[in-house]
């Protein structure tokens, strides 16, 4: 299996946007909630479904994601409100008079020709098929979602350094010590 034939079934979340979440977490009293992370992930998945690199959602339905993820609508709605309050998203009306949701800076981060670095995480689509996000929301645990992002980033780094045709070279030491180091890294 060659390196270019290996792909993760997932959608992109730009590292710069994740860094903005971390900045708000570290520098303000308005910490990201687990539900805000989940809503944002569902919006990135919807961008992929709509095949839209500009960051304009035309068919986003919070009730659908509430049912699919088994998280109450009101909880996801409060996450969406957090995103609006912190200017990650904006609901507006497009030129055709249709409601749309615009995700902050997505189009900018998708254009390397304008000096932006294409640095993103691939979030596995399977993450939205499990109940793990619902559990993190239920237990009000945004730190666990941040840890998942960190682990995905480590995997992506290991994956990019993979040698040959085997996944054996991607193995990482996942001990409590390395998980704690990862968690400390995301808290810096």
Secondary structure as a PSIPRED ss2 file (coil, helix, strand):
# PSIPRED VFORMAT (PSIPRED V4.0)

   1 X C   1.000  0.000  0.000
   2 X C   1.000  0.000  0.000
   3 X H   0.000  1.000  0.000
   4 X H   0.000  1.000  0.000
   5 X H   0.000  1.000  0.000
   6 X C   1.000  0.000  0.000
   7 X C   1.000  0.000  0.000
   8 X C   1.000  0.000  0.000
   9 X C   1.000  0.000  0.000
  10 X E   0.000  0.000  1.000
  11 X E   0.000  0.000  1.000
  12 X E   0.000  0.000  1.000
  13 X E   0.000  0.000  1.000
  14 X E   0.000  0.000  1.000
  15 X H   0.000  1.000  0.000
  16 X H   0.000  1.000  0.000
  17 X H   0.000  1.000  0.000
  18 X H   0.000  1.000  0.000
  19 X H   0.000  1.000  0.000
  20 X H   0.000  1.000  0.000
  21 X H   0.000  1.000  0.000
  22 X H   0.000  1.000  0.000
  23 X H   0.000  1.000  0.000
  24 X H   0.000  1.000  0.000
  25 X H   0.000  1.000  0.000
  26 X H   0.000  1.000  0.000
  27 X H   0.000  1.000  0.000
  28 X C   1.000  0.000  0.000
  29 X C   1.000  0.000  0.000
  30 X C   1.000  0.000  0.000
  31 X C   1.000  0.000  0.000
  32 X C   1.000  0.000  0.000
  33 X C   1.000  0.000  0.000
  34 X H   0.000  1.000  0.000
  35 X H   0.000  1.000  0.000
  36 X H   0.000  1.000  0.000
  37 X H   0.000  1.000  0.000
  38 X H   0.000  1.000  0.000
  39 X H   0.000  1.000  0.000
  40 X H   0.000  1.000  0.000
  41 X H   0.000  1.000  0.000
  42 X H   0.000  1.000  0.000
  43 X H   0.000  1.000  0.000
  44 X H   0.000  1.000  0.000
  45 X H   0.000  1.000  0.000
  46 X H   0.000  1.000  0.000
  47 X H   0.000  1.000  0.000
  48 X H   0.000  1.000  0.000
  49 X H   0.000  1.000  0.000
  50 X C   1.000  0.000  0.000
  51 X C   1.000  0.000  0.000
  52 X C   1.000  0.000  0.000
  53 X C   1.000  0.000  0.000
  54 X C   1.000  0.000  0.000
  55 X C   1.000  0.000  0.000
  56 X E   0.000  0.000  1.000
  57 X E   0.000  0.000  1.000
  58 X C   1.000  0.000  0.000
  59 X C   1.000  0.000  0.000
  60 X C   1.000  0.000  0.000
  61 X C   1.000  0.000  0.000
  62 X H   0.000  1.000  0.000
  63 X H   0.000  1.000  0.000
  64 X H   0.000  1.000  0.000
  65 X H   0.000  1.000  0.000
  66 X H   0.000  1.000  0.000
  67 X H   0.000  1.000  0.000
  68 X H   0.000  1.000  0.000
  69 X H   0.000  1.000  0.000
  70 X C   1.000  0.000  0.000
  71 X C   1.000  0.000  0.000
  72 X C   1.000  0.000  0.000
  73 X H   0.000  1.000  0.000
  74 X H   0.000  1.000  0.000
  75 X H   0.000  1.000  0.000
  76 X H   0.000  1.000  0.000
  77 X H   0.000  1.000  0.000
  78 X H   0.000  1.000  0.000
  79 X H   0.000  1.000  0.000
  80 X H   0.000  1.000  0.000
  81 X H   0.000  1.000  0.000
  82 X H   0.000  1.000  0.000
  83 X H   0.000  1.000  0.000
  84 X H   0.000  1.000  0.000
  85 X H   0.000  1.000  0.000
  86 X C   1.000  0.000  0.000
  87 X C   1.000  0.000  0.000
  88 X C   1.000  0.000  0.000
  89 X E   0.000  0.000  1.000
  90 X E   0.000  0.000  1.000
  91 X E   0.000  0.000  1.000
  92 X E   0.000  0.000  1.000
  93 X E   0.000  0.000  1.000
  94 X C   1.000  0.000  0.000
  95 X C   1.000  0.000  0.000
  96 X C   1.000  0.000  0.000
  97 X C   1.000  0.000  0.000
  98 X C   1.000  0.000  0.000
  99 X E   0.000  0.000  1.000
 100 X E   0.000  0.000  1.000
 101 X E   0.000  0.000  1.000
 102 X E   0.000  0.000  1.000
 103 X E   0.000  0.000  1.000
 104 X C   1.000  0.000  0.000
 105 X C   1.000  0.000  0.000
 106 X H   0.000  1.000  0.000
 107 X H   0.000  1.000  0.000
 108 X H   0.000  1.000  0.000
 109 X H   0.000  1.000  0.000
 110 X C   1.000  0.000  0.000
 111 X C   1.000  0.000  0.000
 112 X H   0.000  1.000  0.000
 113 X H   0.000  1.000  0.000
 114 X H   0.000  1.000  0.000
 115 X C   1.000  0.000  0.000
 116 X C   1.000  0.000  0.000
 117 X C   1.000  0.000  0.000
 118 X C   1.000  0.000  0.000
 119 X C   1.000  0.000  0.000
 120 X E   0.000  0.000  1.000
 121 X E   0.000  0.000  1.000
 122 X E   0.000  0.000  1.000
 123 X E   0.000  0.000  1.000
 124 X E   0.000  0.000  1.000
 125 X H   0.000  1.000  0.000
 126 X H   0.000  1.000  0.000
 127 X H   0.000  1.000  0.000
 128 X H   0.000  1.000  0.000
 129 X H   0.000  1.000  0.000
 130 X C   1.000  0.000  0.000
 131 X C   1.000  0.000  0.000
 132 X H   0.000  1.000  0.000
 133 X H   0.000  1.000  0.000
 134 X H   0.000  1.000  0.000
 135 X H   0.000  1.000  0.000
 136 X H   0.000  1.000  0.000
 137 X H   0.000  1.000  0.000
 138 X H   0.000  1.000  0.000
 139 X C   1.000  0.000  0.000
 140 X C   1.000  0.000  0.000
 141 X C   1.000  0.000  0.000
 142 X H   0.000  1.000  0.000
 143 X H   0.000  1.000  0.000
 144 X H   0.000  1.000  0.000
 145 X H   0.000  1.000  0.000
 146 X H   0.000  1.000  0.000
 147 X H   0.000  1.000  0.000
 148 X H   0.000  1.000  0.000
 149 X H   0.000  1.000  0.000
 150 X H   0.000  1.000  0.000
 151 X H   0.000  1.000  0.000
 152 X H   0.000  1.000  0.000
 153 X H   0.000  1.000  0.000
 154 X H   0.000  1.000  0.000
 155 X H   0.000  1.000  0.000
 156 X H   0.000  1.000  0.000
 157 X H   0.000  1.000  0.000
 158 X H   0.000  1.000  0.000
 159 X H   0.000  1.000  0.000
 160 X H   0.000  1.000  0.000
 161 X C   1.000  0.000  0.000
 162 X C   1.000  0.000  0.000
 163 X C   1.000  0.000  0.000
 164 X C   1.000  0.000  0.000
 165 X C   1.000  0.000  0.000
 166 X C   1.000  0.000  0.000
 167 X H   0.000  1.000  0.000
 168 X H   0.000  1.000  0.000
 169 X H   0.000  1.000  0.000
 170 X H   0.000  1.000  0.000
 171 X C   1.000  0.000  0.000
 172 X C   1.000  0.000  0.000
 173 X C   1.000  0.000  0.000
 174 X C   1.000  0.000  0.000
 175 X C   1.000  0.000  0.000
 176 X H   0.000  1.000  0.000
 177 X H   0.000  1.000  0.000
 178 X H   0.000  1.000  0.000
 179 X H   0.000  1.000  0.000
 180 X H   0.000  1.000  0.000
 181 X H   0.000  1.000  0.000
 182 X H   0.000  1.000  0.000
 183 X H   0.000  1.000  0.000
 184 X H   0.000  1.000  0.000
 185 X H   0.000  1.000  0.000
 186 X H   0.000  1.000  0.000
 187 X H   0.000  1.000  0.000
 188 X C   1.000  0.000  0.000
